[in-house]
Amino acid sequence: MSEVAIEFLGAAGTVTGSRFLLTCESTKVMIDCGMFQGLKELRLKNWNPLGIDPGSIDAVILTHAHLDHCGYLPKLAKDGFAGKVFLTKYTGKLAEVILRDSARIQTEDAKYAALKGFSKHNPPKALYEEDDVQKVVTRFSPTEFGVRTQVAEQTFVTFQPAGHILGAAFLEVEFFGKRILFTGDMGRDEHPLLAPPKRVPIGAVDAIITESTYGDREHAPVTTGFEDAINRTIARGGSVLMPAFAVDRTEVILVRLRELTEQGLIPPVPIYADSPMALKALDFYRDAINTASPEIREEIAKTWNGRDPFDAGDLHELRSVEESKTINNPTSPCIIISASGMGTGGRVVHHLRDMLPQAKHTIVFVGFQAMGTRGRRLVDGATEVKMHGEMVPVRASIEQIQSFSVHADADELIAWMNSASEKPKQVLVVHGEGGVAETFAERVHKELDVPSKAPQLGERIVL
Ligand SMILES: [Zn+2]
């Protein structure tokens, strides 16, 4: 039998663009098919040829629906991939929404760039369009958690709950006799809605491919920073804008705001959820809660069946653009949650442009801000930011609250790997920014006493 190898086509040396290719004989299975995001040099990588013929890939397996794990799929289909995409039920539902939104944003950005003449492409073009999304969505093959499923020749996958976002799984892949675990994005035990990640399944493991987004740090304990920022802002007549990832942070924030309001720790003010994608995701969460999906914490499914855990009392769901415009430049205190989470696209861009120049407002970032994003520049203290070709002054307060992370930190990842019944033969560390993957690989080597390294982009490792 020829050798089993894994190729690192993305998320090596960076946290985005997760793409790993398992190869043996003529079988090729891709694990995640993500888009590169963040710095322009990274985004431009999306335009590079994949390095292999997409038509030669037998199947794709997705860990979860975040764009940096599924965003390249329509391009893969556009370029000839004709196999199935194996994923969980809610990953399928969320990925469809996310990919349609991605296609729309890219098409609009290309049009806008053509109008204003600031694109490097001439004429400006989108990486893919709605038609390409449609093509790939029809190949989705929803699969149950915990059920061993054949996806290609001598290739089986079992999805296990990862507690990161709805639908998110870590993967147990059997590939030509080798057993490989892919963490995808590993969640935390504390998620307010999702059941904690499953422990490492019993048995020998040839390799763990682990993320390391927070591989060089521990999450700060929960502080009062979040409610303090809200209270300070409301006291001075300002409003709070929270750029939030539509699919993972909005629901967690809404639950927290409801708890704080119920406990009297923040005043009851109108809360606006201003992201069509986040609202669709909320509906999937409500569906999962009402049907007591195994991914949902048992106590949540019991307590909130038929009631809304997201509504602090004055929740407004702004689905249309017209509704969104009614809260432009808010004159009385409110809280606006809008996507995207790093301020790079979506409705939040317009709110940032209105609110950044006014000192009474506060922008509260509640998630990881990748290098090169507008969000990162703001939390790093920029006094002005470029938006649609214009410089916008920053006078609003800028806060970053880390405690809402839906990623395991370094200790939590180590503890998860330590839950294995047998030591893995090796641990390959991906999905870390600027040296973080290397730092975490050293720690894994020291603490688990197993070979560990951070592969380079394009590297091929024989298992
Ligand atoms: Zn994720």
Residues whose N, C-alpha, C, O or C-beta is under 5 A from the ligand:
A	BS01	ZN	H66 D185
